[in-house]
Amino acid sequence: MLMNFEILFNFCMVMGVTIAMSSNNWLTIWLGLELSMMCFMPIMSNKFKLNSESCIKYFIVQSLSSSIMMMGVIMMSTLISNTTMLSLSLMLKLGVSPLHTWVVSVIEGMSYYSIFMMLTLMKLAPINMLSYINEDFNLFIILGLLVGSISGLNQNSIKKILTYSSIFNMSLIISSLDSTEIWLTFFLVYSVSLMLLNYLITKLNFNFINQMIINNFNIYVKMCCWFAILSMGGFPPLPGFFAKLMVIKFLIIKNEFLTIFIVIMTSLIVMFFYTRMVILSVILFFNMPKWLLSTKLNFNSFIVMTSFMLPLMVLNLKSL
């Protein structure tokens, strides 16, 4: 029975996002966003006290942003015709810096499946709405790049690293909103990389970087995890690198040279803290005796490694 309810809530959540994405009426878009939010909350809830606190915080923030959004829509229908309030409500929903602090506090009490849904599917409709607003978001972009990269340096919690990485990548998506093809491709690559990393972290059952060092995982599982982490960091020649390169190329066309400089500098910082997640595990692995290494290929690991190359294939086909 519980599984049936989970399927129902997931279906209604996807339906709400679809309604918000496909509608051209503000009221219908608002209803779609509210439907997806109300169906997402039972998915993210469980017995733990910390999770209950996260649910309440998430509900308050999303309700506040929805109220501001309706006020913005009302203002747009009058003689004021100002989209600033609407933009701020969407930025709050997305958790874009400097309106990001609620995301950091909410995410610690969530499961990795809920984290994946909140950082990908639940952001799709607000990003799509933001792409139709003709405003300058450079301040949000630069703040997001700086906060997402620098704040992730001193983190040991993998959940917080994924959160700050999401803030960083959200800035890249917002910087490419003028091209639907580019931001959708970047969003797809980011979503697939995050999905595979979340799947591996859930299977391996670790929450902190230190737990990646002392483990007895299969070598193929470790390799999958390394590839997923490095792709999230944007290392060549992995899919995350080509997606980031595509955004930088688009910014060059727009002559956004200051933004490009900040993107490159902050990308190096992001690469550093993702490398830190991998390097100690790699060193420990190569110091192990050969007879302790397992050479048996797990089928799930093979599927993950194969699926991991799908975004790269998409980007290669796109460049033809």
C-alpha positions as CSV (number, residue, x, y, z in Angstrom):
1,M,0.0,0.0,0.0
2,L,2.8,2.4,0.9
3,M,4.5,1.7,-2.5
4,N,1.2,2.5,-4.3
5,F,1.1,5.9,-2.5
6,E,4.7,6.6,-3.4
7,I,3.9,5.8,-7.1
8,L,0.8,8.0,-6.9
9,F,2.7,11.0,-5.4
10,N,5.5,10.7,-7.9
11,F,3.1,10.6,-10.8
12,C,1.2,13.6,-9.5
13,M,4.5,15.5,-9.0
14,V,5.6,14.8,-12.6
15,M,2.1,15.8,-13.8
16,G,2.3,19.1,-11.8
17,V,5.7,19.9,-13.4
18,T,4.3,19.1,-16.8
19,I,1.2,21.3,-16.3
20,A,3.5,24.2,-15.2
21,M,5.8,23.7,-18.2
22,S,3.1,23.4,-20.9
23,S,0.6,26.1,-19.8
24,N,0.5,29.7,-21.0
25,N,-1.8,30.9,-18.2
26,W,-0.3,32.2,-15.0
27,L,-3.0,30.7,-12.8
28,T,-2.5,27.3,-14.3
29,I,1.2,27.5,-14.0
30,W,0.8,28.4,-10.3
31,L,-1.6,25.4,-9.8
32,G,1.0,23.1,-11.5
33,L,3.8,24.4,-9.2
34,E,1.6,23.9,-6.1
35,L,0.5,20.4,-7.1
36,S,4.2,19.3,-7.6
37,M,5.1,20.9,-4.2
38,M,2.3,19.2,-2.3
39,C,3.1,15.8,-3.9
40,F,6.8,16.2,-3.2
41,M,6.4,16.8,0.5
42,P,5.1,13.3,1.3
43,I,8.0,11.8,-0.7
44,M,10.6,13.7,1.3
45,S,9.0,12.9,4.7
46,N,10.0,10.1,6.9
47,K,10.1,9.2,10.7
48,F,13.2,11.2,11.6
49,K,12.9,14.5,13.5
50,L,15.4,16.3,11.3
51,N,13.4,15.4,8.2
52,S,10.2,16.8,9.8
53,E,12.0,20.0,10.3
54,S,13.2,20.0,6.7
55,C,9.6,19.5,5.5
56,I,8.3,22.4,7.5
57,K,11.1,24.7,6.3
58,Y,10.5,23.6,2.7
59,F,6.8,24.2,2.9
60,I,7.2,27.7,4.5
61,V,9.8,28.8,1.8
62,Q,7.8,27.4,-1.1
63,S,4.5,28.9,0.2
64,L,6.2,32.3,0.7
65,S,7.7,32.2,-2.9
66,S,4.3,31.2,-4.3
67,S,2.6,34.1,-2.5
68,I,5.2,36.6,-3.9
69,M,4.8,35.0,-7.3
70,M,1.0,35.7,-7.3
71,M,1.6,39.3,-6.2
72,G,4.1,39.6,-9.0
73,V,1.5,38.3,-11.5
74,I,-1.1,40.7,-10.2
75,M,1.4,43.6,-10.5
76,M,2.1,42.5,-14.1
77,S,-1.7,42.7,-15.0
78,T,-1.9,46.3,-13.8
79,L,-0.3,49.4,-15.1
80,I,2.9,48.7,-13.2
81,S,4.0,45.9,-15.5
82,N,7.1,45.1,-13.4
83,T,8.6,41.5,-13.4
84,T,11.0,42.1,-10.6
85,M,8.8,40.5,-7.9
86,L,8.0,37.6,-10.1
87,S,11.8,37.1,-10.8
88,L,12.6,37.2,-7.0
89,S,9.9,34.6,-6.3
90,L,11.3,32.2,-8.9
91,M,14.9,32.8,-7.6
92,L,13.7,32.0,-4.1
93,K,12.0,28.8,-5.4
94,L,15.2,27.8,-7.1
95,G,17.4,28.6,-4.2
96,V,19.7,30.8,-6.2
97,S,22.3,32.9,-4.2
98,P,21.8,35.0,-2.2
99,L,18.4,33.3,-1.5
100,H,20.0,29.9,-1.0
101,T,20.4,29.5,2.7
102,W,17.1,27.6,3.1
103,V,18.4,24.9,0.7
104,V,21.5,24.2,2.8
105,S,19.4,23.7,6.0
106,V,16.6,21.7,4.3
107,I,18.8,19.2,2.5
108,E,20.6,17.7,5.5
109,G,17.4,16.0,6.6
110,M,16.5,14.5,3.2
111,S,17.1,11.2,1.5
112,Y,19.3,11.1,-1.6
113,Y,16.2,10.4,-3.8
114,S,14.5,13.4,-2.4
115,I,17.6,15.5,-2.9
116,F,17.8,14.4,-6.5
117,M,14.1,15.3,-7.1
118,M,14.5,18.7,-5.4
119,L,17.7,19.6,-7.3
120,T,16.4,18.5,-10.7
121,L,12.7,17.9,-11.4
122,M,11.3,20.5,-9.0
123,K,13.5,23.2,-10.5
124,L,12.6,22.5,-14.1
125,A,9.3,24.5,-14.2
126,P,10.7,27.6,-12.4
127,I,13.7,27.7,-14.8
128,N,11.4,27.5,-17.8
129,M,9.4,30.4,-16.4
130,L,12.5,32.4,-15.7
131,S,13.6,32.0,-19.4
132,Y,10.6,34.0,-20.5
133,I,11.4,37.0,-18.3
134,N,13.6,39.6,-20.0
135,E,15.7,40.9,-17.1
136,D,19.4,41.1,-16.3
137,F,20.4,38.3,-13.9
138,N,24.1,38.9,-13.9
139,L,24.2,39.8,-10.2
140,F,22.5,36.5,-9.3
141,I,24.8,34.6,-11.7
142,I,28.1,36.0,-10.3
143,L,27.0,35.6,-6.6
144,G,25.9,32.0,-7.3
145,L,29.2,31.1,-9.0
146,L,31.2,32.5,-6.0
147,V,29.0,31.1,-3.2
148,G,28.6,27.7,-4.9
149,S,32.3,27.3,-5.4
150,I,33.9,28.9,-2.3
151,S,31.3,27.5,0.2
152,G,31.9,24.0,-1.0
153,L,35.6,24.0,-0.1
154,N,35.4,23.4,3.6
155,Q,32.5,20.8,3.5
156,N,32.9,17.2,4.6
157,S,29.2,16.3,4.1
158,I,28.4,15.0,0.6
159,K,24.9,16.4,0.8
160,K,26.2,19.9,1.4
161,I,28.7,19.5,-1.4
162,L,25.9,18.5,-3.8
163,T,23.9,21.5,-2.5
164,Y,26.6,24.0,-3.2
165,S,27.4,22.3,-6.5
166,S,23.7,22.7,-7.4
167,I,23.9,26.5,-6.6
168,F,27.0,26.7,-8.9
169,N,25.4,24.8,-11.8
170,M,22.1,26.8,-11.4
171,S,24.1,30.0,-12.1
172,L,25.4,28.4,-15.3
173,I,21.9,27.5,-16.3
174,I,20.6,31.0,-15.7
175,S,23.5,32.5,-17.7
176,S,22.3,30.4,-20.7
177,L,18.6,31.0,-20.5
178,D,18.6,32.9,-23.8
179,S,19.1,29.6,-25.5
180,T,16.6,26.9,-24.6
181,E,18.6,24.2,-26.4
182,I,21.8,25.0,-24.4
183,W,20.2,25.2,-20.9
184,L,18.1,22.1,-21.5
185,T,21.2,20.1,-22.6
186,F,23.2,21.3,-19.6
187,F,20.3,20.5,-17.3
188,L,20.0,17.0,-18.8
189,V,23.7,16.3,-18.4
190,Y,23.7,17.6,-14.9
191,S,20.6,15.6,-14.0
192,V,22.0,12.3,-15.3
193,S,25.3,12.8,-13.6
194,L,23.6,13.6,-10.3
195,M,21.2,10.7,-10.7
196,L,24.1,8.2,-11.1
197,L,26.1,9.7,-8.3
198,N,23.1,9.6,-5.9
199,Y,22.4,6.0,-7.0
200,L,26.0,5.0,-6.1
201,I,26.1,6.9,-2.8
202,T,22.8,5.3,-1.8
203,K,24.1,1.8,-2.6
204,L,27.4,2.4,-0.9
205,N,25.7,4.0,2.1
206,F,28.1,6.9,2.9
207,N,27.4,10.5,3.8
208,F,30.8,12.0,4.4
209,I,34.0,12.2,2.3
210,N,36.0,10.3,5.0
211,Q,33.8,7.3,4.5
212,M,35.0,7.0,0.9
213,I,38.6,6.4,2.1
214,I,38.0,3.4,4.4
215,N,35.9,1.0,2.5
216,N,36.0,-2.4,0.8
217,F,33.9,-1.6,-2.3
218,N,34.3,-3.4,-5.6
219,I,36.8,-1.8,-8.0
220,Y,34.1,-1.3,-10.7
221,V,31.8,0.4,-8.2
222,K,34.7,2.7,-7.2
223,M,35.4,3.5,-10.8
224,C,31.8,4.4,-11.4
225,C,31.8,6.6,-8.4
226,W,35.0,8.3,-9.4
227,F,33.7,9.0,-13.0
228,A,30.4,10.3,-11.6
229,I,32.2,12.7,-9.2
230,L,34.6,13.9,-11.8
231,S,31.8,14.6,-14.3
232,M,30.0,16.6,-11.7
233,G,33.2,18.6,-11.2
234,G,33.5,19.2,-15.0
235,F,36.7,17.2,-15.8
236,P,37.5,16.5,-19.4
237,P,36.6,14.4,-21.3
238,L,33.5,13.6,-19.2
239,P,30.0,14.9,-20.1
240,G,30.1,17.6,-17.4
241,F,33.1,19.3,-19.1
242,F,31.5,19.5,-22.5
243,A,28.2,20.8,-21.0
244,K,30.2,23.6,-19.2
245,L,32.2,24.3,-22.4
246,M,28.9,24.7,-24.3
247,V,27.8,27.4,-21.8
248,I,31.1,29.2,-22.0
249,K,30.9,29.2,-25.8
250,F,27.4,30.7,-25.6
251,L,28.7,33.4,-23.2
252,I,31.5,34.3,-25.6
253,I,28.9,34.9,-28.3
254,K,27.1,37.2,-25.9
255,N,30.4,39.0,-25.1
256,E,30.0,38.3,-21.3
257,F,33.7,38.3,-20.7
258,L,33.6,39.1,-17.0
259,T,31.1,36.3,-16.4
260,I,33.3,33.9,-18.5
261,F,36.4,34.8,-16.3
262,I,34.4,34.2,-13.1
263,V,33.0,30.9,-14.5
264,I,36.6,29.6,-15.3
265,M,38.0,30.7,-12.0
266,T,35.2,29.2,-9.9
267,S,35.1,26.0,-12.0
268,L,38.7,25.4,-10.9
269,I,37.6,25.7,-7.3
270,V,34.7,23.3,-7.9
271,M,37.1,20.8,-9.6
272,F,39.4,21.0,-6.5
273,F,36.7,20.0,-4.0
274,Y,35.4,17.2,-6.2
275,T,39.0,16.0,-6.8
276,R,39.4,15.9,-3.0
277,M,36.5,13.4,-2.8
278,V,38.4,11.1,-5.2
279,I,42.1,11.5,-4.7
280,L,42.4,9.9,-1.2
281,S,40.3,6.9,-2.3
282,V,42.4,6.5,-5.4
283,I,45.7,6.6,-3.5
284,L,44.4,4.0,-1.0
285,F,43.2,1.8,-3.8
286,F,46.6,1.7,-5.5
287,N,48.4,0.9,-2.3
288,M,46.2,-2.2,-1.7
289,P,47.8,-5.7,-2.4
290,K,46.7,-7.1,-5.8
291,W,45.2,-10.3,-4.3
292,L,42.7,-8.1,-2.3
293,L,41.3,-6.6,-5.5
294,S,38.1,-8.1,-6.8
295,T,38.0,-8.6,-10.6
296,K,34.4,-9.8,-10.8
297,L,32.3,-7.3,-12.8
298,N,29.0,-6.5,-11.0
299,F,26.0,-6.2,-13.5
300,N,24.7,-3.1,-11.7
301,S,28.1,-1.5,-12.0
302,F,28.2,-2.3,-15.8
303,I,24.8,-0.7,-16.2
304,V,25.8,2.4,-14.4
305,M,29.0,2.8,-16.4
306,T,27.1,2.3,-19.6
307,S,24.4,4.8,-18.7
308,F,27.0,7.3,-17.6
309,M,28.2,7.7,-21.2
310,L,24.7,8.5,-22.5
311,P,25.0,12.3,-21.9
312,L,28.4,12.2,-23.7
313,M,26.7,10.5,-26.7
314,V,24.0,13.2,-26.7
315,L,26.6,16.0,-26.8
316,N,28.6,14.3,-29.6
317,L,25.5,13.8,-31.7
318,K,24.5,17.4,-31.1
319,S,27.9,18.6,-32.4
320,L,27.6,16.7,-35.7
